[in-house]
């Protein structure tokens, strides 16, 4: 297993688990533990992002190494994951800002949506990791654009 992709996947899964714990805590009206866990979830997601971007800049991204007949399905899935991750990150930032600015009524409306998007992002991220490094041998490591478009 490659170190950096494994480590970054660990942090995104950890962030999703922490979001789930935070959700349970707020349902039980445990506001301070909820705040701490959600900050930890945000730090975990940020750690993922730092590892991912650093690896992308320094090493590049790994293209799909599986069979050619399913490559198009992987590519569509990857694009969906990237879109979901981007939307999830934006929603996450908005949700955190609303909480820190004490706009709790809006935070309560946006938070559950953000959480569901983040859970889906984590699940699709793990699927991408499994397809790239566990189920199939990774293809060539190259720039992100080439990896996505199959260069």
Secondary structure as UniProt FT lines:
FT   HELIX           3..27
FT   TURN            28..29
FT   HELIX           31..58
FT   STRAND          61..62
FT   HELIX           68..100
FT   TURN            101..102
FT   HELIX           104..129
FT   HELIX           130..134
FT   STRAND          141..142
FT   HELIX           144..149
//
